[in-house]
Structures are given as structure tokens and as C-alpha cells.
Amino acid sequence: MNLLFWGLTTGVVGKVLLAIGVLKAHSEIVHEHRIDARVLRSFKTERVITLVGLALIVAGYCMEIYFYEMDTPLLICEGEACQEAATAILSQ
């Protein structure tokens, strides 16, 4: 397993945590129909889960960029060069 695998995995875990945090908070609001201490605790939990998720997404992105060493044609291309680089990568 290489750094790209871990970068993609970290990014996916972060996105899943964001989705869980949002769903958890919204389900509390739907079931409560009012704001009380339980819903406020849910929002605090959502904040922590969301921050961890965002940190994982950023870490995964950094790992992917480091893996490609910033010289991948798709990271530095312009115009038709991007289309050619994408075609070359997708045809492999």
C-alpha cells in the first residue's frame, strides 16, 4: 500500500464523517421539533465530527499531492495539454 492509497482512504473517511455529523444533527432536529439541551449537545458533537472530517480531507489531499510530487501533468497543465494528459492517464 502506497501513499496514494492512504491519501484516498483518509479523504473518504473524512467525507463519511462529515456526512454522519450532518445527518446526526439534522435527525435530532427532526425528532425534537425544538431546540433544547439534547439538540445543543448534538450540535457540539457535530462540530467535533465535522472538524475531524475536514482535517482528514485536508490531510488526504496533502498526501495525494505529495504522492504525485507536484509534477504530474494534470497538476501543471494548461488548455489542450490538460486534455492530452487526461486522455493519456485514462487510456492506461
C-alpha positions as CSV (number, residue, x, y, z in Angstrom):
1,M,0.0,0.0,0.0
2,N,1.4,3.4,-1.0
3,L,0.8,6.9,0.0
4,L,-1.9,7.4,-2.7
5,F,-3.9,4.6,-1.1
6,W,-3.7,6.2,2.3
7,G,-4.4,9.7,0.9
8,L,-7.6,8.4,-0.8
9,T,-8.6,6.4,2.2
10,T,-8.2,9.4,4.6
11,G,-10.2,11.6,2.2
12,V,-13.0,9.1,2.1
13,V,-13.1,8.7,5.9
14,G,-13.2,12.4,6.3
15,K,-16.1,12.8,3.9
16,V,-18.0,10.0,5.6
17,L,-17.5,11.7,9.0
18,L,-18.9,14.9,7.6
19,A,-21.9,13.2,6.3
20,I,-22.5,11.4,9.6
21,G,-22.2,14.6,11.5
22,V,-24.7,16.5,9.4
23,L,-27.1,13.6,9.4
24,K,-26.9,13.2,13.1
25,A,-27.6,16.8,13.9
26,H,-30.4,17.0,11.4
27,S,-32.1,13.9,12.6
28,E,-32.1,15.3,16.1
29,I,-33.8,18.5,14.9
30,V,-36.4,16.5,13.0
31,H,-37.2,14.3,16.0
32,E,-37.2,17.1,18.6
33,H,-39.1,19.8,16.8
34,R,-37.5,22.3,19.2
35,I,-34.1,23.4,20.4
36,D,-33.2,22.0,23.8
37,A,-30.1,20.8,25.7
38,R,-30.1,17.5,23.8
39,V,-30.1,19.2,20.4
40,L,-27.4,21.6,21.5
41,R,-25.2,18.6,22.6
42,S,-25.9,17.1,19.2
43,F,-24.6,20.3,17.5
44,K,-21.4,20.2,19.7
45,T,-20.9,16.6,18.6
46,E,-21.5,17.6,15.0
47,R,-18.9,20.3,15.3
48,V,-16.2,17.9,16.5
49,I,-17.0,15.2,13.9
50,T,-17.1,17.9,11.2
51,L,-13.7,19.3,12.2
52,V,-12.1,15.9,12.3
53,G,-13.6,15.1,8.9
54,L,-12.3,18.3,7.5
55,A,-8.8,17.6,8.9
56,L,-8.9,14.2,7.3
57,I,-9.9,15.6,3.9
58,V,-7.1,18.1,4.0
59,A,-4.6,15.5,5.2
60,G,-5.7,13.2,2.4
61,Y,-5.4,15.9,-0.2
62,C,-1.8,16.7,1.0
63,M,-0.9,13.1,0.8
64,E,-2.2,12.8,-2.7
65,I,-0.3,16.0,-3.8
66,Y,2.9,14.7,-2.1
67,F,2.5,11.4,-3.8
68,Y,2.3,13.0,-7.2
69,E,5.2,15.3,-6.4
70,M,3.5,18.3,-8.0
71,D,4.9,17.4,-11.4
72,T,2.0,15.3,-12.6
73,P,0.8,16.7,-15.9
74,L,-2.7,17.2,-14.6
75,L,-1.4,19.5,-11.8
76,I,0.6,21.8,-14.0
77,C,-1.1,21.7,-17.4
78,E,-3.0,24.4,-19.3
79,G,-5.5,24.3,-22.1
80,E,-5.2,21.4,-24.5
81,A,-2.2,19.9,-22.6
82,C,-4.7,19.0,-19.8
83,Q,-6.9,17.2,-22.3
84,E,-4.0,15.3,-23.7
85,A,-2.7,14.4,-20.2
86,A,-6.2,13.2,-19.0
87,T,-6.6,11.1,-22.2
88,A,-3.2,9.5,-21.6
89,I,-4.0,8.7,-18.0
90,L,-7.5,7.4,-18.7
91,S,-6.2,5.2,-21.6
92,Q,-3.8,3.3,-19.3
